[in-house]
Amino acid sequence: MRIARFSPFRWLGIAAAVGSALVHAGCAARPKPAAVDASGRQPSIVVGEIALVDKKRGFVLVDLESNLYVPAPGKALRSIGALSGETAHLRLSTEQKRPFIAADILDGDPAVGDVVVQ
């Protein structure tokens, strides 16, 4: 019967992998700042991306993706299109079912794929 032996280099590799995983796991819990938009506003916190728009009922579903940050209900949000800039003003509703949150459309014309920021 042979006993497995770990060399010091193997222990160093395992320690580096575990340390790296812990450092990167902590980064996901923090809100991600977005770049300054066209209007020159301060950096915003990225909430997610619009996954569904229901103009008839006046709401959008926001996909949080892997974002752990969720603003409080009633918080004012904005949607920003890749080419068109700011597309709509939104208000976060109380309806939430991970990974989606609902937001009411206050004004504008949001589209699927727009980034939602606070």
N, C-alpha and C positions, 0 to 999 in steps of 0.2 A: 504494500500500500504506500502510495506516494503522498506526501504532504505538500500542498501548494504553498509556495513562498512568494511573497511580494517583495520586489526590490524597492529600494528607496525612491527610484525614479517612477515606479508605478504608483506609489503612495502620493508623490508630488503631483502626478497627472490627475489622480482622483480628486485630490484636494483642490486643484485648480478648476476642475470641471464643476465641482459642487459650489465653490466660491463664485464662479461666473454665473451659474444658474441663480443663486441667491441675489446677486447684484441686479441681474436683468429682470427678475421677478418683481423687485421693488419698483422698477421704473413704470410698470403698467398701472400701478395704483394712483399715480399722479396725473392730474389733468395736463393735456398736451397743449402748449400755446401755439396759436396759428400765426402765420405771417401777417404783417400789417396789411389791411385791405386797401382798396383803391381810394377810399375816402380819407385815408391817413389816420384812422382810429388806432388806439392802442392794441397790442396783440390780444387776441381773443382766445378763449378756451374752446377747443374742438369737442363737441358733444358726440357727433356721429354723422351719418349720411342719410339723406332721405331715401327710403325704400319704397314708399307708396304715397301717392297724392290722391285724395278724394275731394275734388273741388265742389261736388254737389253737397256734401255734408260739411265741408270746410275744415278738414283736418289732414295732417300728414302723419305717417309712421316714420320714426327715426330709428335707424339701425345703429345701436351702440357699438357694434362689432366687439372688440375685446376691451373697450374702454370701461373702466370701473367707476368713473365719475358720472354721476347723474344729478343734474340740478334739481332744486326743490320745485314742486308743483307751483304754477303761477309765474315762474321765472320767464322773463322776456328773452327770446332767442331770435337769431337771424339766419337765413339761408343764403349761401353764397355759391353762385354758379362759376364753373371754371372759366368761361369766356365772358359771361354777362355781368359779373360782379354780384352785388347784393340783389337778391331776387324777391325776398319776402320777409315780413316780420311775423314771428310766431309766438305763441304763449304755451308753455308746457302744461298739459293737463294732468290729472291724477292717474289716468290709465297707464299702467306700466306692466309689461310682461317681458322679462328679459328674453332676448336681447333687444326688444323694441320698446319705445315709449311713444306716446301720442302727443301731438301738439296742434293747437287750433291755429288756423290761418287768420291773422289779423288783417293783413293787406299784402298785395303783391301776387306774384305768379311763381310759386315754387315748382321745381321739377325733380323727377327721380334722378339721383346722383349728386344733387347739390349738397355741399357740406353745411352742417348746422353748427353754429357757434353761439357762445353765450356772450 
